[in-house]
Amino acid sequence: MYPKKKEKLYLSDLMDDPAIAYPAYYVLSTSMSKNEMLHDALIALHRYEMTHYEVPKKYEDIFTSMRQGSFPIYKEKYVVGYFGGRMMYLESHGWKSMPVTEDVFVLENWRVC
């Protein structure tokens, strides 16, 4: 079996002059690099423009957002997805499994669309 192809999605391809320029790119699968909902979340995160996002009122709001195809933002630092029964956060070199710490349970650390 061949490994899935990964490609770099550069911030410069999504927007001009981001407020937060690091990381400059994300390594994603071909399908994820074309996902418009992910693009919207990355643009909101890197422009630090959270007007369409709000603090969830209950934990179910986070999972409802992910089931609808949206990507919540954690600590205004990471885009979060839900894949294969695991919550994952996006770093420059791809999706990483999200560690469960006390901070995960603080609703003020989350933003949902």
Steps between C-alpha positions, in 0.01 A plus 500: 500500500625846417519767769244777472635805325557803717543856381582834654221754532670840524335787687598727213267295278208568737555865595719804475670642809387266780508639855663176616744378235624187677483230384536612140357172370318184606568149371164345411348226290379603157135490608565703818698762310187563289254508793331843503389470863862439602609799289246719682625384841864560404421845366312590820787371711778673308314827460398476863148580381260307723178693429330190356616290792362493852574329830289182515228489762538126559739224391252361250540822298864406429407157364198633313730746326738220397217272383376782276842513333623811676830522683492650851793707620674414826669769710496726192809307397395169342240382252341178631347213305339170591631202304458130570356563846792722606527874542796630305662844481680635197868588513727592211595137433148362515235381741607397851298316761369743757614429856229511762593755764292713735510783244296290255207511742497880533238622252657847485798342320278403204349694210232343280344628183 
